[in-house]
Amino acid sequence: MVAWEYALLVRRYQGQGRSFSVSFIWYGPDGSRTDVTAYGDTAVAHLNRVGRQGWELVTAAEDVNNVQGSTEVHRYHLKRPLA
């Protein structure tokens, strides 16, 4: 039987008018929370980076709130076998 560990990558886009920001936060299997924004400006860049570390995308979800400005949150759930 294969045992898995899980992690979460969250992309948050916040904008209002012409001003916006994008951030990426990594929630590791040990409960850590790390801002990984500096490692890339697209979700694909981040997914490719963690894919090289053995992580596999399990599912993705999106929340969009355009009522007060513009906010998007994308959640990428990942897994990899325990060593």
C-alpha positions as CSV (number, residue, x, y, z in Angstrom):
1,M,0.0,0.0,0.0
2,V,1.3,3.5,-0.9
3,A,1.2,6.1,1.8
4,W,0.8,9.7,0.6
5,E,1.6,13.2,1.9
6,Y,-0.4,16.2,0.8
7,A,0.2,19.9,0.2
8,L,-1.6,22.9,-1.0
9,L,-0.6,25.8,-3.3
10,V,-2.8,28.8,-3.2
11,R,-2.8,31.6,-5.8
12,R,-4.4,34.8,-4.8
13,Y,-5.1,37.6,-7.3
14,Q,-6.4,40.9,-5.8
15,G,-7.1,43.9,-8.0
16,Q,-9.0,47.1,-8.0
17,G,-9.0,49.3,-11.1
18,R,-5.6,49.2,-12.7
19,S,-3.8,48.1,-9.5
20,F,-3.4,44.4,-8.7
21,S,-1.2,41.9,-6.9
22,V,-0.7,38.1,-7.3
23,S,0.7,36.0,-4.5
24,F,1.4,32.3,-4.1
25,I,1.4,30.5,-0.7
26,W,2.7,26.9,-0.2
27,Y,1.1,24.9,2.6
28,G,3.5,22.0,3.2
29,P,2.6,18.6,4.6
30,D,4.2,19.5,7.9
31,G,1.8,22.4,8.4
32,S,4.3,25.1,7.3
33,R,3.1,28.1,5.4
34,T,5.6,29.7,2.9
35,D,5.2,32.7,0.6
36,V,6.7,31.3,-2.7
37,T,5.7,34.2,-4.9
38,A,9.3,34.9,-5.8
39,Y,9.6,31.5,-7.5
40,G,7.3,32.4,-10.4
41,D,4.5,34.6,-11.7
42,T,2.2,31.9,-13.0
43,A,0.6,28.8,-11.5
44,V,2.1,26.7,-14.2
45,A,5.6,27.8,-13.2
46,H,4.9,26.8,-9.6
47,L,3.3,23.5,-10.5
48,N,6.2,22.6,-12.8
49,R,8.6,23.5,-10.0
50,V,6.9,21.2,-7.4
51,G,6.3,18.6,-10.0
52,R,10.1,18.2,-10.3
53,Q,10.1,17.5,-6.5
54,G,7.7,14.6,-7.0
55,W,4.4,16.4,-6.3
56,E,1.3,15.5,-8.5
57,L,-1.7,17.7,-8.9
58,V,-4.8,16.0,-7.5
59,T,-7.4,18.7,-8.0
60,A,-7.8,22.5,-8.4
61,A,-10.6,24.8,-7.2
62,E,-11.3,28.5,-7.9
63,D,-13.2,31.1,-5.9
64,V,-14.0,34.4,-7.6
65,N,-15.5,37.5,-5.9
66,N,-16.1,40.4,-8.2
67,V,-18.5,42.3,-5.9
68,Q,-15.9,44.4,-4.1
69,G,-13.1,44.9,-6.6
70,S,-11.7,41.7,-8.0
71,T,-10.5,38.8,-6.0
72,E,-9.6,35.3,-7.3
73,V,-8.3,32.4,-5.2
74,H,-7.1,29.3,-6.9
75,R,-6.3,26.2,-4.7
76,Y,-4.1,23.4,-6.1
77,H,-4.1,20.2,-4.0
78,L,-1.1,18.0,-4.5
79,K,0.2,14.7,-3.3
80,R,3.4,12.6,-3.5
81,P,4.3,9.2,-2.1
82,L,6.0,9.2,1.3
83,A,9.6,8.1,1.0
